[in-house]
Amino acid sequence: MRLALFDLDGTLVDRHSAFGDAVAALSRSHGLGPDVEHWLLTELADRASAEDFARVREIFNIDESAGELWRAYVDRMAAAVTCRPAVLGSLARLKAASWSIGVATNGASDIQRAKIRATGLADLIDGIAASGDIDVRKPDPRLFELAAARCGTQISRGDWMIGDNPENDIVGGHKAGLMTVWVRGRPWPESLSVPHHSVDDVTDAIDYLLTHPPE
């Protein structure tokens, strides 16, 4: 069985749109006001954790506990995040072709898993490794190795990593011994070695895996 590991945010799901909606909804429902909303949009743009909401509570003197604020944010993100039906369909085809499917993602464990459950991805994924699980972030090869282990296997020749982040997903995948497919969108740094293949959409990456023979 061949292994395909996927990034989550920006590759399988649309975090960007969900993030703005979740922060706006959280701010309104807790009466946080525009200053707090702007702060959240700036501070949490790349990643968020429960510790961030402890700072929010302290800085803005909010009555709710840090845990309550974080849980509200997780719930809002899960409700707002989307995975396109075409992506779910392509993953189902990959699974039907006897591929093992994993996710290697940076982010807090509870919020990343909430997104996966909310979008229907949980039914198609064999194993998930989030950086919050072991306090190791991509591009560290250990996160890819953990994702493979949670799929019941280990990284071997002919396995792949698919993602949109040149350094975290592609360079990290290389270091872990994976072939790589880059989903274009971000600028590609000239200093980095090129991926094995590049596509405009993750569904194109899955099509490539399904037609590309093992090397």
C-alpha positions in Angstrom: 0.0 0.0 0.0 1.4 3.4 -1.0 1.2 6.4 1.3 0.1 9.9 0.5 0.5 12.6 3.2 -1.4 15.9 2.8 -1.1 19.3 4.4 -4.4 20.5 5.8 -4.7 24.3 5.8 -4.5 25.7 2.3 -4.3 22.3 0.7 -7.3 20.2 1.7 -9.3 22.9 3.4 -9.8 26.7 3.1 -8.5 28.1 6.3 -8.2 31.7 5.1 -11.9 32.3 4.5 -12.9 30.4 7.6 -10.5 32.3 9.8 -12.0 35.7 9.1 -15.5 34.4 9.6 -14.6 32.6 12.8 -12.9 35.6 14.4 -15.7 38.0 13.4 -18.3 35.6 14.9 -16.3 35.0 18.0 -15.8 38.8 18.5 -19.5 39.5 18.1 -20.8 36.7 20.3 -18.5 37.6 23.2 -18.9 41.4 22.8 -15.2 41.8 22.2 -15.3 44.8 20.0 -13.4 45.9 16.9 -10.1 46.4 18.6 -10.0 42.8 19.9 -11.2 41.5 16.5 -8.4 43.4 14.7 -5.8 42.1 17.2 -7.0 38.5 16.7 -6.9 38.8 13.0 -3.3 40.0 13.2 -2.0 37.7 15.9 -3.7 34.5 14.8 -3.2 34.9 11.0 -0.6 32.1 10.7 -1.6 29.9 13.6 -3.6 29.8 16.9 -3.3 28.0 20.2 -5.0 28.0 23.5 -2.2 30.1 24.9 -3.1 32.9 22.5 -6.5 33.2 24.2 -4.9 33.4 27.6 -3.1 36.5 26.3 -6.4 37.8 24.8 -8.1 37.5 28.1 -5.4 39.3 30.0 -4.8 42.1 27.5 -8.4 43.0 27.0 -9.7 42.1 30.5 -12.3 39.7 29.3 -14.6 37.9 31.8 -14.6 34.5 30.0 -11.9 32.1 30.8 -9.1 31.4 28.3 -10.4 27.9 27.9 -13.9 29.2 27.1 -12.5 31.6 24.5 -10.4 28.9 22.9 -13.2 26.4 22.7 -15.5 29.0 21.2 -12.8 29.8 18.5 -12.3 26.1 17.8 -16.1 25.6 17.4 -16.4 28.7 15.1 -13.5 27.5 12.9 -14.9 24.0 12.6 -18.3 25.5 11.6 -16.7 27.9 9.1 -14.0 25.7 7.4 -14.8 24.0 4.1 -13.5 21.2 2.0 -14.7 21.2 -1.6 -16.8 18.1 -2.7 -14.3 17.7 -5.5 -11.5 17.2 -3.0 -13.5 14.7 -1.0 -14.3 12.8 -4.2 -10.7 12.7 -5.3 -9.6 11.4 -1.9 -12.2 8.7 -2.1 -10.8 7.6 -5.5 -7.3 7.5 -4.0 -8.5 5.4 -1.1 -10.4 3.1 -3.4 -7.1 2.6 -5.3 -5.6 1.2 -2.0 -3.6 4.2 -1.0 -3.1 5.0 2.6 -4.0 8.7 3.3 -2.5 10.8 6.1 -2.4 14.4 7.2 0.7 16.1 8.5 -0.3 19.6 9.7 1.1 22.4 11.9 -1.4 23.5 14.4 -3.0 22.7 17.8 -4.3 19.2 17.9 -7.9 19.9 18.9 -8.6 22.6 16.3 -7.0 20.6 13.4 -9.0 17.5 14.3 -12.2 19.6 14.7 -11.7 20.8 11.1 -11.1 17.3 9.8 -14.3 16.0 11.5 -16.4 19.0 10.4 -15.5 18.8 6.7 -16.0 15.0 6.3 -12.3 14.3 5.9 -12.3 12.0 8.9 -14.0 9.2 6.9 -11.2 9.3 4.3 -8.0 9.7 6.4 -6.1 6.9 8.0 -3.9 8.9 10.3 -3.3 12.5 11.5 -0.3 14.1 13.0 -0.6 17.7 14.2 2.3 19.6 15.5 0.5 20.1 18.8 0.7 16.3 19.4 4.4 16.3 20.0 5.4 20.0 19.9 7.3 19.4 16.6 6.4 21.5 13.6 7.0 21.0 9.8 9.5 21.0 8.2 10.9 18.7 11.0 10.9 15.2 9.5 9.5 13.7 12.7 6.1 15.1 12.1 5.9 13.3 8.7 7.2 10.1 10.3 4.5 10.3 13.0 1.8 10.8 10.3 3.0 7.7 8.5 3.1 5.7 11.8 -0.5 6.8 12.5 -1.5 5.4 9.2 0.0 2.1 10.3 3.1 2.3 8.1 6.4 4.0 7.7 7.8 6.2 5.0 9.2 4.2 2.1 10.2 4.7 -1.5 7.3 5.8 -3.7 5.4 7.7 -0.9 4.4 11.3 -1.3 3.8 14.6 0.5 1.3 17.1 -1.0 1.1 20.7 0.2 1.1 24.4 -0.6 3.9 25.6 1.7 7.3 25.4 -0.1 9.4 25.1 3.0 7.1 23.3 5.5 5.6 20.8 3.1 8.0 20.4 0.2 11.4 20.8 1.8 10.2 19.0 4.9 8.8 16.2 2.8 12.2 15.9 1.0 14.0 15.7 4.3 11.6 12.9 5.4 12.3 10.9 2.3 9.1 11.6 0.5 8.4 12.5 -3.1 6.6 15.8 -3.2 3.8 17.7 -5.1 3.6 21.4 -4.6 0.1 23.0 -4.8 0.9 26.4 -6.3 -0.3 29.6 -4.7 2.5 31.0 -2.6 5.7 32.4 -4.2 8.4 29.8 -4.6 11.7 30.9 -3.0 14.6 30.7 -5.5 16.9 29.2 -2.9 14.8 26.0 -2.5 15.2 22.9 -4.6 12.2 22.3 -6.8 9.4 19.8 -6.0 9.0 16.5 -7.9 5.8 17.9 -9.4 3.7 21.1 -9.3 -0.1 21.5 -9.7 -2.7 24.3 -9.4 -5.1 22.3 -7.3 -4.9 19.4 -4.9 -7.3 17.4 -7.1 -4.7 17.6 -9.8 -2.1 16.2 -7.4 -4.4 13.3 -6.6 -4.9 12.6 -10.4 -1.1 12.6 -10.8 -0.6 10.1 -8.0 -3.3 7.8 -9.5 -1.6 7.8 -12.9 2.1 8.0 -11.8 3.8 4.6 -11.4 6.0 3.9 -8.4 9.6 4.8 -8.9 
